[in-house]
Each structure stands twice: as C-alpha cells, then as structure tokens.
Amino acid sequence: MTAIGTAELKRMFDAIAAAIEADKDRLCQLDGVIGDADHGIAMALGFNAARDALAAL
C-alpha cells in the first residue's frame, strides 16, 4: 500500500478545487437538465472548503 503525505494531499485537493472551479458553470448547466442547476456551485464550495481545511495542516 502506498501512503499519501500531507503535501501530496494538499496538491491533489488544490488541483481538484481548481478543476471544479474552472468547470463550475458547465456542471451547473448539466445539473439544470434534471435538477436545480446548482451542482457546480455546491461542488466548488465543498472542494474549496476541503482545500482550505487542508491548508491549515
């Protein structure tokens, strides 16, 4: 089993948060077809919060 250190975890969540933020509008558009069109916003908020929490480590 490979261990992931704090620095790697921070880099991973930085990249994920940036990707979600970049595609937030597209995710909302896709969600709007069957839902309330807020999926991109919710994911961006969640991943930004996770990234910020990891930054405190």
C-alpha positions as CSV (number, residue, x, y, z in Angstrom):
1,M,0.0,0.0,0.0
2,T,1.3,3.5,-0.9
3,A,1.0,6.2,1.7
4,I,-0.1,9.8,0.7
5,G,1.6,12.5,2.7
6,T,0.1,15.8,3.7
7,A,1.9,17.7,0.9
8,E,0.6,15.3,-1.8
9,L,-3.0,15.5,-0.4
10,K,-2.8,19.3,-0.4
11,R,-1.7,19.3,-4.0
12,M,-4.4,16.9,-5.0
13,F,-7.1,19.0,-3.4
14,D,-5.7,22.2,-4.9
15,A,-5.9,20.6,-8.3
16,I,-9.4,19.2,-7.8
17,A,-10.7,22.5,-6.4
18,A,-9.2,24.4,-9.4
19,A,-10.7,22.0,-11.9
20,I,-14.2,22.2,-10.3
21,E,-14.0,26.0,-10.2
22,A,-13.0,26.1,-13.8
23,D,-15.9,23.9,-14.8
24,K,-18.5,25.2,-12.3
25,D,-20.7,26.8,-15.0
26,R,-20.7,23.6,-17.1
27,L,-21.6,21.5,-14.1
28,C,-24.5,23.8,-13.3
29,Q,-25.6,23.6,-16.9
30,L,-25.6,19.8,-16.8
31,D,-27.4,19.7,-13.5
32,G,-30.0,22.1,-14.9
33,V,-31.3,19.5,-17.3
34,I,-32.6,17.3,-14.4
35,G,-32.1,19.4,-11.3
36,D,-31.9,22.9,-9.9
37,A,-28.7,23.9,-11.6
38,D,-26.6,24.4,-8.5
39,H,-24.3,21.3,-8.6
40,G,-21.2,23.2,-9.8
41,I,-21.7,25.9,-7.1
42,A,-22.1,23.3,-4.4
43,M,-19.1,21.2,-5.5
44,A,-16.9,24.4,-5.8
45,L,-17.9,25.4,-2.3
46,G,-17.2,21.9,-0.9
47,F,-13.8,21.4,-2.6
48,N,-12.7,24.9,-1.7
49,A,-13.6,24.3,1.9
50,A,-11.7,21.0,1.9
51,R,-8.7,22.7,0.3
52,D,-8.8,25.5,2.9
53,A,-9.0,22.9,5.8
54,L,-6.1,21.0,4.4
55,A,-4.1,24.2,4.1
56,A,-4.3,24.5,7.9
57,L,-2.5,21.2,8.4
